[in-house]
Amino acid sequence: MSKIFPKKLKVGDEIRIIAPSRSIKLLSQETKDISNKRFEDLGFKLSFGKHVDKTDEFNSSNIELRVGDW
């Protein structure tokens, strides 16, 4: 099996957050703002799948929604 090495991230690249095992709704807005600022300071842009804030009784989102963020 051959290894695949992705290209290195460079300034201006977008990093997309998808399919978390737990909802990011658990994080405070302050924590989200700090992380966004840190990535911005490094020259990256964060974007999020449309279901990352969904939550159920297990503080997660159902598997169908997480797969839908692909």
C-alpha contacts under 8 A as a table, 3 or more apart, distances in Angstrom:
res1	aa1	res2	aa2	distance
9	L	13	D	6.39
10	K	13	D	5.75
10	K	43	G	7.84
10	K	44	F	7.79
11	V	42	L	7.18
11	V	43	G	4.67
11	V	44	F	5.83
12	G	43	G	5.53
12	G	44	F	5.18
12	G	45	K	6.72
13	D	43	G	7.60
13	D	44	F	5.33
13	D	45	K	6.37
14	E	44	F	5.79
14	E	45	K	4.66
14	E	46	L	5.80
14	E	47	S	6.99
15	I	44	F	6.93
15	I	45	K	6.08
15	I	46	L	4.92
15	I	47	S	6.25
16	R	46	L	5.78
16	R	47	S	4.71
16	R	48	F	5.45
16	R	49	G	7.12
17	I	20	P	7.72
17	I	46	L	7.30
17	I	47	S	6.21
17	I	48	F	4.74
17	I	49	G	6.13
17	I	52	V	7.81
18	I	48	F	6.19
18	I	49	G	5.00
18	I	51	H	7.88
18	I	52	V	6.48
18	I	66	R	7.23
18	I	69	D	5.92
18	I	70	W	7.08
19	A	49	G	7.42
19	A	51	H	7.61
19	A	52	V	6.51
19	A	66	R	4.48
19	A	67	V	6.66
19	A	69	D	6.34
19	A	70	W	7.78
20	P	23	S	6.23
20	P	24	I	7.47
20	P	52	V	6.58
20	P	60	S	7.84
20	P	66	R	7.28
21	S	60	S	6.22
21	S	61	S	7.72
22	R	55	T	7.86
22	R	59	N	5.79
22	R	60	S	4.23
22	R	61	S	6.95
23	S	26	L	6.19
23	S	52	V	5.65
23	S	53	D	5.39
23	S	54	K	6.03
23	S	55	T	5.69
23	S	59	N	5.83
23	S	60	S	4.80
23	S	61	S	6.36
24	I	27	L	5.49
24	I	52	V	5.95
24	I	53	D	5.46
25	K	28	S	7.43
25	K	52	V	7.54
25	K	53	D	4.86
25	K	54	K	7.13
25	K	55	T	7.23
26	L	59	N	7.53
27	L	31	T	6.25
27	L	32	K	6.76
28	S	31	T	5.23
28	S	32	K	6.45
29	Q	32	K	5.03
29	Q	33	D	6.06
30	E	33	D	5.07
30	E	34	I	6.18
31	T	34	I	5.13
31	T	35	S	6.28
32	K	35	S	5.25
32	K	36	N	6.15
33	D	36	N	5.10
33	D	37	K	6.09
34	I	37	K	5.11
34	I	38	R	6.20
35	S	38	R	5.12
35	S	39	F	6.32
36	N	39	F	5.31
36	N	40	E	6.09
36	N	45	K	7.80
36	N	46	L	6.53
37	K	40	E	4.93
37	K	41	D	6.03
38	R	41	D	5.05
38	R	42	L	6.46
39	F	42	L	5.07
39	F	43	G	6.44
39	F	44	F	5.28
39	F	45	K	6.60
39	F	46	L	7.07
40	E	43	G	4.94
40	E	44	F	5.09
40	E	45	K	5.92
40	E	46	L	7.85
41	D	44	F	7.40
48	F	52	V	6.80
49	G	52	V	5.75
49	G	69	D	5.24
49	G	70	W	7.90
50	K	53	D	7.55
50	K	69	D	6.56
51	H	54	K	5.34
51	H	61	S	7.44
51	H	65	L	6.21
51	H	66	R	6.53
51	H	69	D	6.64
52	V	61	S	7.63
52	V	66	R	7.61
54	K	60	S	6.95
54	K	61	S	5.30
55	T	58	F	7.40
55	T	59	N	5.02
55	T	60	S	4.82
55	T	61	S	4.86
56	D	59	N	5.22
56	D	60	S	5.49
56	D	61	S	5.78
56	D	62	N	7.44
57	E	60	S	7.41
61	S	65	L	6.54
61	S	66	R	6.63
62	N	65	L	5.59
62	N	66	R	6.50
63	I	66	R	5.06
63	I	67	V	6.06
64	E	67	V	5.21
64	E	68	G	6.10
65	L	68	G	4.92
65	L	69	D	6.69
66	R	69	D	5.42
66	R	70	W	7.64
67	V	70	W	5.80
